Amino acid sequence: MNRIRIVVAGTVMLWMSTTFAHSPPDSARVFFVNLQDGATVTSPFSVIFGITGFGVTTAGDKAKNKHTAGHHHLLIDLERPLDMEQPLPYTKDIMHFDQGETETILELPAGQHTLQLLLADEDHESYDPPLMSKKITITVK
């Protein structure tokens, strides 16, 4: 009887680890620490990434925290919808912070720009649901 319980418990744990592997806790969120929607900045400017309820690690990290931490991506003026079923591409409007960075200096041309943060796993895949900040609009002088 104990052997059956162990097998059942092991099967349930394996199912849970694969089913919820890419699901951050409900309390997790990413946000901009130093920028707010409608901010006016002078280029170059600092962008600080905030995160709560989840960790930050490097891309490719296959360690035990691989489903409890990710790395930031900064979406700049992204107009097309992302395919959340595919790894995030390396493009001019998707900046990858593969070393676990939590801030950057941006140099953007004058005008209005949108910024949004997206946390992805060790393989650049989005979590389910996506761990994404609110999209903000800034004006660069």
N, C-alpha and C positions, 0 to 999 in steps of 0.2 A: 504493500500500500504506500509506504514512504517513497519507494522508487517511482511509482506512478506520479505522485505529487511533485517530485523533483523534475521529472520529464515534462509534466504539464507546466510547471513554473518556468522552466528553462525555455520552453516553446513560447510562452506568453511574453517573456522578457525579450527574446529574439524578435518576435513580431513587433513589439512596442519599439525596440531600438531601430528597426528598419522603417516602420510606419511613421514614427514621429521624429526621425533623424533630422529632418530639415524643418522642424517646426519650433520656432523660438517661443519662449514663454510669453503669455499674454502681457506681462508687465514690461517686456523688452521694447525699447524704442531708440531711434537715432534722431539727432537734431543738430542744428547749428548752435554753437555756444555763443558766438560773438556777432552773428548777423540775424537780422529780423526781416520779415517781409516788408518791402518798401524802403529798405535802407539805401542811403547814398554813400558811395565809397570812392576813394581815389586809388587808381591803379598804380603800382601793385598793392594788393591788400591781403591781409591774413584771413584764412578761413579755418576755424577750429571746429572739429567734429566732436559731438557729444554722443554718449551711449549709456543707457541704463538697462539693467536686467539681463545683460549678455556681455560677453567678453570680446576682446580684440586680439587677434593673432595674425601671423603671417600667412600669405597664400601658400598653398601646398602643405600646410601643417597637418600631418596625419596622426598627431598625438592624441592622447585620451580626451583632450578638450575640443576635438574637431566638430562636435555638434553642440558646443556651448560657447563657441567664439567664431568670429569671422573677420573679414577685413573690409575696409571702406572702399566705396566707389563714389566719385563725385560726377553727377550728371549735369553737364553745362549746356544750356540752350537745347536740350534734347526734345525734339518735336515728334519723333516717331515713337510708337509704343514699343516697349521691350518685349521680347519673347522670353518669358520667365521659365520656359521649359528648356532653354539652352544656356550654356555658359555665357557670361557677359563678354562681348567682343572688345577688343582694343581698338577704339576709334577716337577721333578728335573730340567727341562730345561725351566720352565715358573715360574718366581718369581712374586708373587703378592704383591703389595704395597697398601694394603687395607686401611691404615690409612691416605692416601693422601701424603705419603712420596715423596720427590723429589730428594732424593739421597740415596746412600747406600755404604757400604764398601764390596767389593768382595774379596774372597780368592779363586783363581783358580790355578790349577797345571800349571807348566811350559809348554809352548808350544803355539800354535796358537788357538785362540778362536774367535767365532763370537758373537756379541752382537747386539740386536735390541730392540727398545722400541715399545710398543703397548699400546695405551690408550683404556680403555674399560669403559662401563657404570656401573651403580650401581649394575647390575646383572652379571657383568663380560662378557658382550656381546660386541663384536666389533661394532664400528660405520660403517656406510655405506656411503661413502667408508671408509675403515679402516684408522684410524689415527695412522700411523706407521712411524717410522724413517727409514732411510736408514740403511741397515745391514752393520756393520763395522767389520773388522778383526783386532784383536790386538794380540800382542805377549807378553806372560808373561814370565819374566826371572826367 
